Amino acid sequence: MNRTAQSLNRLCAALVTIGATLALVGWIFHISVLTRLSPSFLPTQFNSALCFLLYGVGLWALNGQRSGIARGLGGAIAAIGLLSLFEHVTNISLGIDTLSGFYITGPGITHPGRIASSTTIAITSLGLALVLFARGELTERRGAILAVLGSIVVATGLGGFLAFAARLQSASGWVGFTQIGFPSAALCLFSGTNVLLNLRSRFKASATWLPIPLGLLAWTGWRIHRHVTDPSRTEAPPSTGEDA
């Protein structure tokens, strides 16, 4: 791994690990500002923070040439993401949302502790990206797959930020997904950017995959713009939130 890739891994690992650790500390010691920043924001769910922490640790393992550990952590992250996505698609609870014991209940919260649907896709993508990075030398096909995975994570984070800025956090969230917590959006943006920059540093051939993230980010911006200019949309009041 060259020095640029090492620096990118260390920076992203530090930002993601610190952010996820603060969110977990907030849940464990009931410090709400660490899980949601503001009472009007949705909290980052415990399982989301746990996955981001595992990803940060996986980056440190990858940077330390411990590929086996990185693959194992990536697999665990992808498994949690896929199981949570399965719950959304089938509306079947597997019990993983409340397994930690840290979650919010109350009126209007039908699935306490459940990760937002958009976040589950981002977390799954991060886990798969970590597994692919840990497999060694990148091929053209593997590079394209990583570009797609990283772009999905960046688009999720960027879409969350733009949704907050445009006040598009409604009952169905942005672009039809359930709501995403502001800290989760930040962690997605940091992690996804790392995947793309790390891919650029590691991949020796020409970046033929570059149109993939550019296209997906352009699509995200278009969707947000479409929501902003939709005259029929209405703003929902602040919520304590179910998903993040």
Backbone hydrogen bonds, N-H to C=O, Kabsch-Sander energy under -0.5 kcal/mol:
donor,donor_aa,acceptor,acceptor_aa,energy
6,Q,2,N,-2.0
7,S,3,R,-2.6
8,L,4,T,-2.4
9,N,5,A,-2.4
10,R,6,Q,-2.5
11,L,7,S,-2.6
12,C,8,L,-2.5
13,A,9,N,-2.8
14,A,10,R,-2.3
15,L,11,L,-2.4
16,V,12,C,-2.9
17,T,13,A,-2.3
18,I,14,A,-2.5
19,G,15,L,-2.4
20,A,16,V,-2.7
21,T,17,T,-2.4
22,L,18,I,-2.4
23,A,19,G,-1.8
24,L,20,A,-2.3
25,V,21,T,-2.7
26,G,22,L,-2.3
27,W,23,A,-1.8
28,I,24,L,-2.7
29,F,25,V,-2.7
30,H,27,W,-0.6
31,I,26,G,-2.4
32,S,30,H,-0.8
34,L,31,I,-1.7
35,T,31,I,-0.6
35,T,32,S,-1.0
36,R,32,S,-1.9
37,L,32,S,-0.6
37,L,33,V,-0.9
38,S,36,R,-2.0
41,F,38,S,-2.0
44,T,35,T,-2.7
45,Q,43,P,-0.6
49,A,45,Q,-2.4
50,L,46,F,-2.4
51,C,47,N,-2.2
52,F,48,S,-2.3
53,L,49,A,-2.2
54,L,50,L,-2.4
55,Y,51,C,-2.2
56,G,52,F,-2.3
57,V,53,L,-2.5
58,G,54,L,-2.4
59,L,55,Y,-2.1
60,W,56,G,-1.8
61,A,57,V,-2.3
62,L,58,G,-2.5
63,N,59,L,-2.6
64,G,60,W,-1.5
65,Q,62,L,-1.4
66,R,61,A,-3.0
67,S,65,Q,-1.0
70,A,66,R,-2.0
71,R,67,S,-2.7
72,G,68,G,-2.2
73,L,69,I,-2.6
74,G,70,A,-2.5
75,G,71,R,-2.5
76,A,72,G,-2.0
77,I,73,L,-2.4
78,A,74,G,-2.5
79,A,75,G,-2.2
80,I,76,A,-2.1
81,G,77,I,-2.4
82,L,78,A,-2.7
83,L,79,A,-2.5
84,S,80,I,-2.3
85,L,81,G,-2.3
86,F,82,L,-2.4
87,E,83,L,-1.7
88,H,84,S,-1.7
89,V,85,L,-2.5
90,T,86,F,-2.6
91,N,87,E,-1.8
101,G,98,T,-0.8
103,Y,101,G,-0.7
109,I,106,G,-1.8
110,T,108,G,-0.9
114,R,111,H,-1.8
120,T,116,A,-2.2
121,I,117,S,-1.5
122,A,118,S,-1.9
123,I,119,T,-3.0
124,T,120,T,-2.4
125,S,121,I,-2.1
126,L,122,A,-2.3
127,G,123,I,-2.4
128,L,124,T,-2.3
129,A,125,S,-2.4
130,L,126,L,-2.4
131,V,127,G,-1.9
132,L,128,L,-2.3
133,F,129,A,-2.6
134,A,130,L,-1.8
135,R,132,L,-1.1
136,G,133,F,-1.1
143,G,139,T,-2.6
144,A,140,E,-1.9
145,I,141,R,-2.1
146,L,142,R,-2.5
147,A,143,G,-2.1
148,V,144,A,-1.9
149,L,145,I,-2.5
150,G,146,L,-3.0
151,S,147,A,-2.1
152,I,148,V,-2.1
153,V,149,L,-1.7
154,V,150,G,-2.5
155,A,151,S,-2.8
156,T,152,I,-1.9
157,G,153,V,-2.3
158,L,154,V,-3.3
159,G,155,A,-2.7
160,G,156,T,-2.0
161,F,157,G,-2.2
162,L,158,L,-2.7
163,A,159,G,-2.2
164,F,160,G,-2.1
165,A,161,F,-2.5
166,A,162,L,-2.4
167,R,164,F,-0.9
168,L,163,A,-3.3
170,S,168,L,-1.4
173,G,170,S,-1.2
176,G,173,G,-0.6
177,F,174,W,-2.1
181,G,244,A,-0.6
182,F,42,L,-0.6
185,A,181,G,-2.2
186,A,182,F,-1.9
187,L,183,P,-2.5
188,C,184,S,-2.4
189,L,185,A,-2.2
190,F,186,A,-2.4
191,S,187,L,-2.5
192,G,188,C,-2.9
193,T,189,L,-1.9
194,N,190,F,-1.8
195,V,191,S,-2.0
196,L,192,G,-1.9
197,L,193,T,-2.7
198,N,194,N,-3.0
199,L,195,V,-2.0
200,R,196,L,-2.1
201,S,197,L,-1.8
202,R,198,N,-2.1
203,F,199,L,-2.6
204,K,202,R,-0.5
208,T,206,S,-2.4
210,L,207,A,-1.5
212,I,209,W,-2.0
214,L,210,L,-1.6
215,G,211,P,-2.6
216,L,212,I,-2.3
217,L,213,P,-2.6
218,A,214,L,-2.0
219,W,215,G,-2.2
220,T,216,L,-2.1
221,G,217,L,-2.5
222,W,218,A,-2.2
223,R,219,W,-2.3
224,I,220,T,-2.4
225,H,221,G,-2.5
226,R,222,W,-2.3
227,H,223,R,-1.9
228,V,224,I,-2.5
229,T,225,H,-2.2
230,D,227,H,-1.0
233,R,230,D,-1.3
239,S,40,S,-0.7
244,A,114,R,-0.7
